[in-house]
Amino acid sequence: MINTSIESNRRRVEGLYQSIFSDIPNTNFIFKADYVAISHVDLSNSDPALVEIIQEEKIFKVSYWDGYSLAEIIYEEDIIKALKLFKRFARKLSKNLKKSWD
């Protein structure tokens, strides 16, 4: 089976979340057939840090919000490249959340 959608990569994305964010409290994981998000749960911030991937027709939109504004947004046609971007942004989010503890 060719993995051409977010839904067909469910295990991969869930594994990514569990491996990177297992030791980081106050994070939220949302998975839908065409949308995945990892966010920081912060009641004092109405625009929390977030990384998301959205499937729109044959395009994948990968976004990284740094907790203040939209930091990066990239459109990708290839699901593999989009998932690599998502992973890179997830690691960036993780690193920034760990910094905020120190």
C-alpha positions as CSV (number, residue, x, y, z in Angstrom):
1,M,0.0,0.0,0.0
2,I,1.3,3.4,-0.9
3,N,1.3,6.0,1.9
4,T,-0.2,9.0,0.2
5,S,-2.3,10.5,2.9
6,I,-2.1,11.5,6.5
7,E,-4.5,8.7,7.5
8,S,-2.3,6.1,6.0
9,N,0.6,7.4,8.0
10,R,-1.2,7.3,11.4
11,R,1.3,4.9,13.1
12,R,4.2,6.9,12.0
13,V,2.8,10.2,13.2
14,E,1.7,8.7,16.6
15,G,5.1,7.2,17.1
16,L,6.7,10.5,16.4
17,Y,4.6,12.2,19.0
18,Q,5.3,9.5,21.6
19,S,9.0,9.5,21.0
20,I,9.6,13.2,21.0
21,F,7.0,14.4,23.5
22,S,6.9,11.6,26.0
23,D,8.7,13.6,28.7
24,I,7.2,17.0,27.9
25,P,4.0,17.8,30.0
26,N,1.2,20.0,28.8
27,T,1.1,18.9,25.2
28,N,-1.9,17.9,23.1
29,F,-2.0,15.5,20.1
30,I,-4.8,15.7,17.6
31,F,-5.2,13.3,14.8
32,K,-7.9,13.4,12.1
33,A,-7.9,11.8,8.6
34,D,-6.7,15.1,7.0
35,Y,-5.2,17.0,10.0
36,V,-2.5,16.4,12.7
37,A,-1.5,18.8,15.3
38,I,0.8,18.9,18.3
39,S,0.3,21.9,20.6
40,H,1.4,23.3,23.9
41,V,-1.4,23.5,26.4
42,D,-1.0,26.9,27.9
43,L,-4.1,28.6,29.4
44,S,-2.2,31.9,29.7
45,N,-1.5,32.1,25.9
46,S,-4.4,32.3,23.5
47,D,-2.0,31.5,20.6
48,P,0.0,28.5,21.9
49,A,3.0,26.9,20.2
50,L,1.8,24.5,17.6
51,V,3.0,22.3,14.7
52,E,0.4,21.0,12.3
53,I,0.0,19.3,8.9
54,I,-3.1,19.8,6.9
55,Q,-4.0,17.7,3.8
56,E,-5.8,19.9,1.2
57,E,-6.6,17.9,-2.0
58,K,-3.1,16.9,-3.2
59,I,-1.2,19.5,-1.2
60,F,0.1,19.2,2.4
61,K,0.4,22.4,4.4
62,V,2.9,22.1,7.2
63,S,2.9,25.0,9.8
64,Y,4.9,25.9,12.8
65,W,3.5,28.5,15.3
66,D,6.1,29.6,17.9
67,G,3.5,30.7,20.5
68,Y,3.4,34.3,19.3
69,S,2.8,34.2,15.6
70,L,3.1,32.0,12.5
71,A,6.8,31.3,12.3
72,E,6.9,29.0,9.2
73,I,4.5,27.6,6.7
74,I,5.5,25.3,3.8
75,Y,3.4,23.7,1.1
76,E,4.5,20.3,-0.1
77,E,3.0,17.9,-2.7
78,D,4.9,14.8,-1.5
79,I,3.6,13.2,1.8
80,I,7.1,11.9,2.7
81,K,8.6,15.4,2.4
82,A,5.7,16.9,4.3
83,L,6.2,14.3,7.1
84,K,9.9,15.1,7.3
85,L,9.0,18.8,7.7
86,F,6.5,18.0,10.3
87,K,9.1,16.0,12.2
88,R,11.6,18.8,11.9
89,F,9.1,21.3,13.2
90,A,8.0,18.9,16.0
91,R,11.6,18.6,17.2
92,K,11.9,22.4,17.1
93,L,8.7,22.8,19.2
94,S,10.0,20.2,21.7
95,K,13.4,22.0,22.0
96,N,11.6,25.4,22.6
97,L,9.3,23.9,25.2
98,K,12.2,22.3,27.0
99,K,14.0,25.7,27.0
100,S,11.0,27.4,28.6
101,W,11.4,25.1,31.7
102,D,15.0,26.2,32.3
